[in-house]
Amino acid sequence: MDKERLLVGEIKRQQTKRFGRIVILTGARQVGKTTLLRHQFSDYQYINIDDPQIRRVLMGLSSTQWASNYPEVILDEVQKEPQLMDIVKAVYDLQKGNKFILTGSSQLLLLSQIRESLAGRCTILELFPLTLPELKTNGWGDVPKLSLFQRILTGEKVPELLPFTLTKDYDQSIEVYQYFLKYGGYPALVADDLDDQDRKQWLRDYQTTYLERDIRDIADFKNLEPFILIQRISALLTGNQLGYTQLAKEAKVHLNTAKRYLQYLSMSYQAILLQPWFKNELKRLSKVPKLHYLDIGIARSVTNNFDGELKGNEFESVVVSEIYKQLKYMPGHYDLYHLRTHDGREVDLLIETPKGYFAFEIKMTSHYNHTDNRHLRHLDEILDKPILHSFVITQDLMPNQNEKDITALHAAQFLT
């Protein structure tokens, strides 16, 4: 079953703006870029640049021919032919009515080409694996409802919460959430005719394709084994600070190589590198980040752990990555950090907004205890902006709002 995507409205909104005539849609392979565009923009001509024969024909056309033959066009996997960026630029400058939607799955290659050819002429948007609200939809036209988290971001006050089991859509929310914890959010896996073995095999095949195509697009590896080892180590340690020195030692590579490999995971939309928060912004750039795999299904595939219970660090990554994805579809700009002080105080996630911070402690426990929020108290003494609200995200079906400006609730109640 196809799922409606929250990003559709934003693409259409951007196309009405000055720089919306060229929309760049990027994201990992198989997140649904092509499906979304071909369905929602069916009046656009579609060209798959992945086909070498088509590339040769297209490169033989003049800018005038392009402008005439393709007034509105989707160019899929455009990073495969960098010179097309120059043609798009020429047509953009030649004709004021032509519109382009360009897609690509390699962030590094695509963005470097944009900087060279299309800077100041385009809007860049990102598509991710399905969010929990998107997983709840029933096909095209069923617009995803904003999660409680997203509604709070828009300015809604934190409401008084019922026990999760008493909410009207509890059954659907918990079913989607439990599926999500096992298989993640890649759209291909929600098809009704797939069973567990089909989904596991798809994830394994995805990993093979990722290594053979996406990573080789980014870097010309003579030997993939060190990268594969770092990928596996990072998947096992998702939700932790990753010491570059230890990674380099385990994979038998140079320190700078280990750092570069982690950047590859980020550039190819497999992981988030969450920077530490410091008042001194230069320190944020120099310290070791916390790594979170973007999709738990992929992490399970890399570690070959499809059926085991999640560990605490894996659950933390599930929550952080879902918050990250949902933020990406919201208007405005947000910076994400983790906090660790010298005296051992830790906050799993800080979201910085213009007005202040939202703080998160993430616990896999099914029984909340008031000590779970001890690191969230008195954060105003550390941070440079006020705390707007703090949350303890758990698997406890009973929310707790007994402490001022701190809410503890189930992950699915917060994020579906």
VOPAGU-2260 file (C-alpha; in pm, 1 decimal, decimal comma):
REM VOPAGU-2260
SITE   aa  ch    i         X         Y         Z
SITE  MET   A    0       0,0       0,0       0,0
SITE  ASP   A    1     133,4     344,5     -91,8
SITE  LYS   A    2     151,9     594,3     193,1
SITE  GLU   A    3      81,8     965,2     167,6
SITE  ARG   A    4     383,7    1186,4     246,0
SITE  LEU   A    5     376,2    1506,0     446,9
SITE  LEU   A    6     639,0    1659,2     216,2
SITE  VAL   A    7     399,3    1676,4     -80,9
SITE  GLY   A    8     241,6    1998,6      42,5
SITE  GLU   A    9     582,1    2159,0      93,5
SITE  ILE   A   10     699,0    2072,2    -259,4
SITE  LYS   A   11     386,2    2230,1    -404,6
SITE  ARG   A   12     422,2    2533,7    -178,2
SITE  GLN   A   13     783,9    2585,2    -282,8
SITE  GLN   A   14     689,4    2574,3    -650,8
SITE  THR   A   15     491,8    2894,7    -606,4
SITE  LYS   A   16     799,6    3077,9    -478,5
SITE  ARG   A   17    1078,2    3257,7    -659,2
SITE  PHE   A   18    1329,8    2973,7    -626,7
SITE  GLY   A   19    1072,4    2696,6    -659,0
SITE  ARG   A   20    1107,6    2652,1   -1033,7
SITE  ILE   A   21    1391,5    2412,0    -954,7
SITE  VAL   A   22    1316,2    2179,7    -663,7
SITE  ILE   A   23    1590,2    1937,2    -555,8
SITE  LEU   A   24    1453,6    1631,3    -376,0
SITE  THR   A   25    1721,6    1421,8    -213,8
SITE  GLY   A   26    1721,3    1128,2      26,7
SITE  ALA   A   27    1835,9     769,7      62,9
SITE  ARG   A   28    1766,7     516,0    -209,7
SITE  GLN   A   29    1420,2     355,2    -184,5
SITE  VAL   A   30    1260,8     617,1      43,3
SITE  GLY   A   31     993,0     674,9    -221,5
SITE  LYS   A   32    1114,1     982,3    -411,8
SITE  THR   A   33    1019,2     850,3    -755,2
SITE  THR   A   34     685,7     703,2    -643,0
SITE  LEU   A   35     586,2    1027,3    -473,9
SITE  LEU   A   36     678,1    1249,1    -767,7
SITE  ARG   A   37     529,0    1032,4   -1041,3
SITE  HIS   A   38     199,7    1011,2    -854,0
SITE  GLN   A   39     171,0    1366,3    -723,5
SITE  PHE   A   40     320,2    1538,3   -1029,6
SITE  SER   A   41     180,5    1317,3   -1304,7
SITE  ASP   A   42     152,3    1616,6   -1539,8
SITE  TYR   A   43     532,5    1644,8   -1541,6
SITE  GLN   A   44     736,6    1449,0   -1794,0
SITE  TYR   A   45     953,4    1187,7   -1623,0
SITE  ILE   A   46    1312,1    1103,3   -1725,7
SITE  ASN   A   47    1526,4     842,8   -1550,5
SITE  ILE   A   48    1889,0     958,9   -1574,2
SITE  ASP   A   49    2005,3     622,1   -1441,3
SITE  ASP   A   50    1973,5     487,2   -1798,8
SITE  PRO   A   51    2302,9     550,5   -1988,8
SITE  GLN   A   52    2131,3     550,0   -2328,2
SITE  ILE   A   53    1884,7     818,3   -2220,9
SITE  ARG   A   54    2171,9    1024,6   -2082,3
SITE  ARG   A   55    2348,4    1023,1   -2420,9
SITE  VAL   A   56    2035,5    1140,1   -2602,4
SITE  LEU   A   57    1961,9    1416,5   -2351,7
SITE  MET   A   58    2314,6    1553,6   -2362,5
SITE  GLY   A   59    2277,2    1603,1   -2739,1
SITE  LEU   A   60    1988,3    1849,6   -2696,8
SITE  SER   A   61    2039,6    2224,4   -2696,4
SITE  SER   A   62    1906,0    2449,3   -2421,2
SITE  THR   A   63    1636,0    2574,1   -2657,4
SITE  GLN   A   64    1526,5    2217,9   -2736,1
SITE  TRP   A   65    1516,3    2138,4   -2364,9
SITE  ALA   A   66    1308,2    2445,9   -2291,8
SITE  SER   A   67    1062,2    2359,0   -2568,3
SITE  ASN   A   68    1034,0    1982,0   -2515,8
SITE  TYR   A   69    1037,3    1971,4   -2134,1
SITE  PRO   A   70     843,4    2266,3   -1989,1
SITE  GLU   A   71     781,8    2069,7   -1668,8
SITE  VAL   A   72    1005,7    1770,8   -1604,3
SITE  ILE   A   73    1124,4    1531,8   -1332,9
SITE  LEU   A   74    1489,8    1430,5   -1372,2
SITE  ASP   A   75    1544,4    1121,1   -1158,0
SITE  GLU   A   76    1893,0    1032,5   -1021,0
SITE  VAL   A   77    2036,0    1346,7   -1176,8
SITE  GLN   A   78    2376,5    1306,5   -1009,5
SITE  LYS   A   79    2450,5    1034,0   -1264,4
SITE  GLU   A   80    2508,5    1304,5   -1527,2
SITE  PRO   A   81    2663,8    1616,2   -1366,9
SITE  GLN   A   82    2663,6    1812,8   -1693,9
SITE  LEU   A   83    2282,3    1812,4   -1690,9
SITE  MET   A   84    2304,1    2068,6   -1410,1
SITE  ASP   A   85    2453,3    2317,2   -1656,8
SITE  ILE   A   86    2166,7    2252,2   -1900,3
SITE  VAL   A   87    1909,5    2302,7   -1624,2
SITE  LYS   A   88    2081,9    2629,2   -1532,5
SITE  ALA   A   89    2079,6    2746,5   -1895,5
SITE  VAL   A   90    1709,7    2662,3   -1941,3
SITE  TYR   A   91    1624,3    2830,9   -1609,8
SITE  ASP   A   92    1794,2    3150,4   -1725,5
SITE  LEU   A   93    1651,7    3125,9   -2080,6
SITE  GLN   A   94    1285,8    3058,8   -2000,1
SITE  LYS   A   95    1090,4    3193,2   -1703,9
SITE  GLY   A   96     815,1    2930,5   -1716,9
SITE  ASN   A   97    1006,8    2600,7   -1716,3
SITE  LYS   A   98     995,7    2394,1   -1396,8
SITE  PHE   A   99    1225,6    2114,1   -1285,6
SITE  ILE   A  100    1214,5    1860,4   -1005,7
SITE  LEU   A  101    1553,7    1690,5    -966,4
SITE  THR   A  102    1612,8    1386,3    -748,5
SITE  GLY   A  103    1924,2    1215,4    -619,6
SITE  SER   A  104    2024,1     967,1    -351,8
SITE  SER   A  105    2382,5    1084,8    -303,3
SITE  GLN   A  106    2386,1    1396,2     -88,3
SITE  LEU   A  107    2757,3    1461,4    -137,7
SITE  LEU   A  108    2758,2    1442,9    -517,2
SITE  LEU   A  109    2428,4    1619,9    -564,1
SITE  LEU   A  110    2506,8    1910,5    -334,1
SITE  SER   A  111    2854,3    1963,4    -479,8
SITE  GLN   A  112    2699,0    1984,8    -826,8
SITE  ILE   A  113    2435,6    2229,4    -700,3
SITE  ARG   A  114    2703,5    2454,3    -553,3
SITE  GLU   A  115    2879,2    2463,5    -889,8
SITE  SER   A  116    2575,2    2517,2   -1115,0
SITE  LEU   A  117    2248,4    2594,0    -938,2
SITE  ALA   A  118    2341,8    2798,6    -631,5
SITE  GLY   A  119    2077,4    3068,1    -576,8
SITE  ARG   A  120    1840,2    2912,1    -829,2
SITE  CYS   A  121    1682,5    2619,4    -641,9
SITE  THR   A  122    1510,6    2488,9    -329,8
SITE  ILE   A  123    1649,7    2175,7    -162,0
SITE  LEU   A  124    1415,2    1934,4      18,2
SITE  GLU   A  125    1484,2    1596,8     179,6
SITE  LEU   A  126    1269,0    1283,1     190,2
SITE  PHE   A  127    1323,2    1021,2     459,1
SITE  PRO   A  128    1183,8     677,6     540,3
SITE  LEU   A  129     820,6     690,2     653,1
SITE  THR   A  130     747,8     865,9     978,3
SITE  LEU   A  131     502,1     713,8    1224,7
SITE  PRO   A  132     218,4     951,2    1120,1
SITE  GLU   A  133     280,9     858,8     755,5
SITE  LEU   A  134     272,1     488,3     837,4
SITE  LYS   A  135     -77,5     540,8     979,5
SITE  THR   A  136    -216,5     669,5     649,4
SITE  ASN   A  137    -428,6     458,3     416,5
SITE  GLY   A  138    -296,1     559,5      76,0
SITE  TRP   A  139    -272,6     867,9    -142,6
SITE  GLY   A  140    -501,4    1148,3     -34,1
SITE  ASP   A  141    -504,2    1042,7     331,3
SITE  VAL   A  142    -295,4    1335,6     456,1
SITE  PRO   A  143     -85,6    1246,8     764,2
SITE  LYS   A  144    -203,9    1404,7    1086,3
SITE  LEU   A  145      60,3    1589,5    1284,9
SITE  SER   A  146     193,6    1401,3    1586,7
SITE  LEU   A  147     163,1    1551,4    1934,6
SITE  PHE   A  148     532,6    1640,0    1907,6
SITE  GLN   A  149     477,9    1828,5    1580,5
SITE  ARG   A  150     172,7    2009,6    1718,0
SITE  ILE   A  151     373,7    2127,9    2017,8
SITE  LEU   A  152     639,4    2260,5    1780,1
SITE  THR   A  153     372,7    2470,0    1606,7
SITE  GLY   A  154     292,1    2636,8    1940,2
SITE  GLU   A  155      23,7    2410,2    2086,6
SITE  LYS   A  156      48,3    2383,0    2464,3
SITE  VAL   A  157     130,8    2045,3    2614,7
SITE  PRO   A  158    -216,4    1907,6    2697,1
SITE  GLU   A  159    -327,7    1709,2    2997,2
SITE  LEU   A  160    -281,8    1352,0    2880,1
SITE  LEU   A  161    -508,2    1051,4    2913,0
SITE  PRO   A  162    -355,3     707,8    2967,2
SITE  PHE   A  163    -236,2     600,0    2624,0
SITE  THR   A  164    -472,1     299,1    2619,4
SITE  LEU   A  165    -772,7     534,0    2649,7
SITE  THR   A  166    -689,3     748,2    2347,4
SITE  LYS   A  167    -919,4     701,3    2048,2
SITE  ASP   A  168    -654,8     571,8    1805,8
SITE  TYR   A  169    -454,0     363,1    2052,5
SITE  ASP   A  170    -499,6      30,7    1868,1
SITE  GLN   A  171    -378,3     168,3    1535,5
SITE  SER   A  172     -96,3     368,2    1692,0
SITE  ILE   A  173      45,9      77,4    1889,5
SITE  GLU   A  174      19,3    -159,6    1590,7
SITE  VAL   A  175     209,3      83,3    1366,6
SITE  TYR   A  176     464,2     150,1    1640,0
SITE  GLN   A  177     537,8    -218,7    1699,2
SITE  TYR   A  178     581,7    -277,4    1325,3
SITE  PHE   A  179     811,5      26,4    1310,8
SITE  LEU   A  180    1035,6    -102,7    1590,9
SITE  LYS   A  181    1095,8    -421,1    1394,7
SITE  TYR   A  182    1119,2    -309,0    1033,3
SITE  GLY   A  183    1161,8      68,2    1029,9
SITE  GLY   A  184    1004,7     298,9     776,0
SITE  TYR   A  185    1110,1     206,4     422,9
SITE  PRO   A  186     798,0     229,9     203,1
SITE  ALA   A  187     855,7     -93,0       8,4
SITE  LEU   A  188     812,1    -298,4     325,9
SITE  VAL   A  189     451,4    -196,6     397,4
SITE  ALA   A  190     312,7    -392,3     101,2
SITE  ASP   A  191      31,1    -622,4     214,7
SITE  ASP   A  192     163,0    -925,2      26,0
SITE  LEU   A  193     497,7    -935,5     212,1
SITE  ASP   A  194     566,3   -1164,5     506,5
SITE  ASP   A  195     840,6   -1139,3     770,3
SITE  GLN   A  196    1094,8   -1328,6     560,6
SITE  ASP   A  197    1025,9   -1106,8     258,7
SITE  ARG   A  198    1088,1    -795,2     463,9
SITE  LYS   A  199    1410,1    -930,0     613,9
SITE  GLN   A  200    1538,1   -1028,2     269,8
SITE  TRP   A  201    1451,9    -685,6     127,9
SITE  LEU   A  202    1654,9    -517,8     402,2
SITE  ARG   A  203    1951,5    -748,2     336,6
SITE  ASP   A  204    1931,7    -675,6     -36,7
SITE  TYR   A  205    1912,2    -304,8      35,8
SITE  GLN   A  206    2239,0    -325,7     226,0
SITE  THR   A  207    2408,8    -497,0     -65,8
SITE  THR   A  208    2283,5    -233,7    -310,7
SITE  TYR   A  209    2384,6      46,5     -73,3
SITE  LEU   A  210    2741,9     -82,0     -56,0
SITE  GLU   A  211    2770,1    -154,5    -427,7
SITE  ARG   A  212    2615,8     169,7    -555,2
SITE  ASP   A  213    2569,8     452,1    -305,4
SITE  ILE   A  214    2900,8     416,9    -125,3
SITE  ARG   A  215    3097,0     359,9    -443,9
SITE  ASP   A  216    2933,3     676,3    -580,9
SITE  ILE   A  217    3071,6     872,9    -287,9
SITE  ALA   A  218    3417,8     716,6    -265,3
SITE  ASP   A  219    3630,1     502,9    -492,7
SITE  PHE   A  220    3700,6     219,5    -249,4
SITE  LYS   A  221    3962,6     -34,3    -343,3
SITE  ASN   A  222    3859,8    -239,9     -42,0
SITE  LEU   A  223    3515,0    -215,7     117,0
SITE  GLU   A  224    3592,9    -433,6     419,0
SITE  PRO   A  225    3709,8    -153,2     654,6
SITE  PHE   A  226    3398,8      49,3     573,1
SITE  ILE   A  227    3172,4    -254,0     625,9
SITE  LEU   A  228    3338,0    -313,8     963,5
SITE  ILE   A  229    3288,2      46,3    1073,9
SITE  GLN   A  230    2928,4      29,3     951,5
SITE  ARG   A  231    2866,3    -277,2    1167,1
SITE  ILE   A  232    3042,9    -133,0    1473,3
SITE  SER   A  233    2847,3     191,0    1444,9
SITE  ALA   A  234    2518,2       0,6    1408,7
SITE  LEU   A  235    2594,9    -201,4    1722,1
SITE  LEU   A  236    2683,9     117,4    1909,3
SITE  THR   A  237    2402,7     337,6    1776,0
SITE  GLY   A  238    2292,4     584,0    2042,0
SITE  ASN   A  239    2644,3     618,8    2181,0
SITE  GLN   A  240    2928,6     861,1    2142,6
SITE  LEU   A  241    3169,2     699,7    1900,1
SITE  GLY   A  242    3538,1     739,7    1978,9
SITE  TYR   A  243    3716,4     787,5    1648,0
SITE  THR   A  244    4038,1     641,2    1786,2
SITE  GLN   A  245    3869,4     316,9    1891,2
SITE  LEU   A  246    3685,4     292,2    1558,4
SITE  ALA   A  247    4008,1     338,1    1365,4
SITE  LYS   A  248    4182,1      73,4    1573,2
SITE  GLU   A  249    3901,8    -182,3    1532,0
SITE  ALA   A  250    3880,5    -131,6    1154,1
SITE  LYS   A  251    4258,3    -102,9    1109,9
SITE  VAL   A  252    4236,6     231,8     933,5
SITE  HIS   A  253    4382,9     577,1     991,5
SITE  LEU   A  254    4201,0     808,0    1236,4
SITE  ASN   A  255    4100,9    1049,3     960,3
SITE  THR   A  256    3969,3     757,8     754,9
SITE  ALA   A  257    3743,5     649,9    1041,2
SITE  LYS   A  258    3607,9    1004,8    1066,0
SITE  ARG   A  259    3551,0    1014,7     690,1
SITE  TYR   A  260    3366,0     682,6     691,8
SITE  LEU   A  261    3125,0     810,0     955,6
SITE  GLN   A  262    3066,4    1116,0     738,7
SITE  TYR   A  263    2984,5     882,3     449,3
SITE  LEU   A  264    2715,6     718,0     663,7
SITE  SER   A  265    2569,1    1061,7     727,8
SITE  MET   A  266    2595,9    1183,6     367,4
SITE  SER   A  267    2418,8     874,0     237,4
SITE  TYR   A  268    2129,3     917,8     483,1
SITE  GLN   A  269    2208,9     612,6     693,3
SITE  ALA   A  270    2300,2     788,0    1017,6
SITE  ILE   A  271    2270,7    1114,5    1207,2
SITE  LEU   A  272    2578,8    1261,6    1372,5
SITE  LEU   A  273    2437,3    1449,0    1671,5
SITE  GLN   A  274    2679,1    1717,3    1786,5
SITE  PRO   A  275    2736,3    1793,5    2157,1
SITE  TRP   A  276    2603,5    2119,5    2297,5
SITE  PHE   A  277    2847,4    2377,9    2428,7
SITE  LYS   A  278    2805,5    2749,2    2487,5
SITE  ASN   A  279    3118,3    2793,6    2276,8
SITE  GLU   A  280    3000,9    2700,4    1925,8
SITE  LEU   A  281    3353,9    2615,7    1808,6
SITE  LYS   A  282    3367,4    2336,4    2065,9
SITE  ARG   A  283    3050,3    2184,7    1922,0
SITE  LEU   A  284    3236,3    2130,6    1595,5
SITE  SER   A  285    3546,0    1979,3    1750,6
SITE  LYS   A  286    3399,1    1729,5    1995,7
SITE  VAL   A  287    3290,7    1370,1    1932,4
SITE  PRO   A  288    2929,8    1338,6    1808,7
SITE  LYS   A  289    2670,3    1085,7    1909,8
SITE  LEU   A  290    2570,2     856,6    1623,9
SITE  HIS   A  291    2212,1     746,2    1560,9
SITE  TYR   A  292    2109,4     512,3    1280,7
SITE  LEU   A  293    1830,2     676,4    1084,7
SITE  ASP   A  294    1626,0     359,4    1035,4
SITE  ILE   A  295    1599,5      74,1    1286,3
SITE  GLY   A  296    1520,2    -179,3    1011,3
SITE  ILE   A  297    1851,9    -102,1     842,5
SITE  ALA   A  298    2035,3    -115,9    1176,6
SITE  ARG   A  299    1881,2    -456,9    1247,0
SITE  SER   A  300    1991,4    -575,2     903,8
SITE  VAL   A  301    2349,3    -455,1     948,7
SITE  THR   A  302    2376,5    -631,8    1285,4
SITE  ASN   A  303    2167,4    -932,8    1171,0
SITE  ASN   A  304    1937,0    -891,3    1470,0
SITE  PHE   A  305    1584,0    -893,1    1331,9
SITE  ASP   A  306    1404,4   -1067,5    1615,5
SITE  GLY   A  307    1584,9    -964,2    1933,9
SITE  GLU   A  308    1453,2    -706,9    2178,0
SITE  LEU   A  309    1586,3    -355,5    2137,5
SITE  LYS   A  310    1857,1    -239,9    2374,6
SITE  GLY   A  311    1836,4      95,0    2546,7
SITE  ASN   A  312    2077,1     263,3    2306,0
SITE  GLU   A  313    1881,6     130,0    2006,1
SITE  PHE   A  314    1554,9     260,0    2149,5
SITE  GLU   A  315    1717,0     599,3    2200,2
SITE  SER   A  316    1815,6     603,1    1833,1
SITE  VAL   A  317    1462,3     507,3    1726,1
SITE  VAL   A  318    1319,8     806,2    1914,1
SITE  VAL   A  319    1590,3    1055,8    1814,2
SITE  SER   A  320    1576,1     959,8    1445,7
SITE  GLU   A  321    1195,3     977,8    1438,5
SITE  ILE   A  322    1202,5    1323,1    1599,0
SITE  TYR   A  323    1469,5    1424,9    1347,0
SITE  LYS   A  324    1257,1    1308,7    1050,5
SITE  GLN   A  325     942,1    1476,4    1178,9
SITE  LEU   A  326    1132,6    1801,4    1237,0
SITE  LYS   A  327    1253,6    1799,6     877,5
SITE  TYR   A  328     895,2    1830,8     752,4
SITE  MET   A  329     809,8    2124,1     978,2
SITE  PRO   A  330     850,3    2492,3     886,0
SITE  GLY   A  331    1133,5    2677,1    1054,2
SITE  HIS   A  332    1490,2    2586,0    1146,6
SITE  TYR   A  333    1592,3    2368,4    1440,9
SITE  ASP   A  334    1933,8    2262,7    1570,6
SITE  LEU   A  335    1970,7    1928,3    1748,7
SITE  TYR   A  336    2232,3    1841,0    2011,4
SITE  HIS   A  337    2308,0    1606,2    2295,5
SITE  LEU   A  338    2440,3    1735,1    2628,7
SITE  ARG   A  339    2702,4    1581,5    2854,2
SITE  THR   A  340    2858,9    1778,4    3138,5
SITE  HIS   A  341    3188,3    1712,8    3316,1
SITE  ASP   A  342    3005,2    1599,0    3629,2
SITE  GLY   A  343    2824,9    1319,8    3440,6
SITE  ARG   A  344    2495,2    1489,4    3367,1
SITE  GLU   A  345    2346,0    1380,0    3031,9
SITE  VAL   A  346    2051,6    1490,8    2822,6
SITE  ASP   A  347    1982,3    1266,0    2525,8
SITE  LEU   A  348    1845,0    1535,2    2296,9
SITE  LEU   A  349    1817,2    1913,7    2290,8
SITE  ILE   A  350    1615,0    2089,8    2020,9
SITE  GLU   A  351    1707,4    2455,7    1987,2
SITE  THR   A  352    1441,2    2693,7    1859,4
SITE  PRO   A  353    1458,0    3073,8    1834,7
SITE  LYS   A  354    1268,2    3100,5    2165,3
SITE  GLY   A  355    1442,7    2828,8    2365,9
SITE  TYR   A  356    1504,3    2456,8    2403,3
SITE  PHE   A  357    1303,6    2137,4    2424,2
SITE  ALA   A  358    1491,5    1874,3    2625,5
SITE  PHE   A  359    1449,2    1495,9    2609,1
SITE  GLU   A  360    1548,9    1202,4    2823,2
SITE  ILE   A  361    1480,8     868,7    2651,8
SITE  LYS   A  362    1423,4     556,1    2860,4
SITE  MET   A  363    1310,1     219,5    2728,8
SITE  THR   A  364    1146,9     140,6    3061,5
SITE  SER   A  365     780,9      37,3    3074,1
SITE  HIS   A  366     756,9     174,6    3429,9
SITE  TYR   A  367     841,5     542,0    3463,5
SITE  ASN   A  368    1017,4     654,6    3781,7
SITE  HIS   A  369    1053,9    1018,0    3886,9
SITE  THR   A  370    1431,5     971,6    3900,5
SITE  ASP   A  371    1425,7     926,5    3521,1
SITE  ASN   A  372    1395,0    1302,2    3481,1
SITE  ARG   A  373    1669,0    1405,8    3722,7
SITE  HIS   A  374    1897,4    1530,5    3443,8
SITE  LEU   A  375    1619,6    1751,3    3307,7
SITE  ARG   A  376    1590,3    1964,5    3619,8
SITE  HIS   A  377    1753,8    2307,2    3638,9
SITE  LEU   A  378    1878,6    2303,3    3281,6
SITE  ASP   A  379    1827,2    2680,7    3268,1
SITE  GLU   A  380    2140,8    2706,4    3482,3
SITE  ILE   A  381    2346,2    2554,1    3198,7
SITE  LEU   A  382    2181,9    2664,6    2874,8
SITE  ASP   A  383    2185,3    3006,4    2708,9
SITE  LYS   A  384    1811,3    3009,3    2637,6
SITE  PRO   A  385    1509,5    2909,6    2846,5
SITE  ILE   A  386    1372,6    2556,0    2854,9
SITE  LEU   A  387    1031,5    2558,2    2684,7
SITE  HIS   A  388     941,8    2206,2    2803,5
SITE  SER   A  389    1113,0    1880,3    2891,1
SITE  PHE   A  390    1002,6    1526,6    2805,4
SITE  VAL   A  391    1084,2    1178,6    2927,3
SITE  ILE   A  392    1006,8     941,7    2640,5
SITE  THR   A  393     934,3     588,3    2763,3
SITE  GLN   A  394     730,3     277,6    2690,2
SITE  ASP   A  395     505,2     335,8    2989,5
SITE  LEU   A  396     138,2     347,6    2887,6
SITE  MET   A  397      57,9     579,5    3178,2
SITE  PRO   A  398     174,4     939,7    3123,1
SITE  ASN   A  399     310,3    1142,2    3414,2
SITE  GLN   A  400     280,8    1519,6    3443,9
SITE  ASN   A  401     334,9    1561,8    3815,0
SITE  GLU   A  402     642,4    1779,4    3780,4
SITE  LYS   A  403     612,8    2130,6    3637,2
SITE  ASP   A  404     724,3    2160,0    3272,8
SITE  ILE   A  405     829,5    1793,6    3256,2
SITE  THR   A  406     606,5    1539,4    3082,1
SITE  ALA   A  407     673,0    1164,7    3074,5
SITE  LEU   A  408     484,8     964,0    2812,4
SITE  HIS   A  409     497,8     666,2    2578,5
SITE  ALA   A  410     697,6     714,1    2256,4
SITE  ALA   A  411     401,6     617,0    2039,0
SITE  GLN   A  412     168,1     858,4    2218,3
SITE  PHE   A  413     415,4    1139,4    2149,3
SITE  LEU   A  414     519,8    1054,2    1794,2
SITE  THR   A  415     225,1     889,4    1611,8
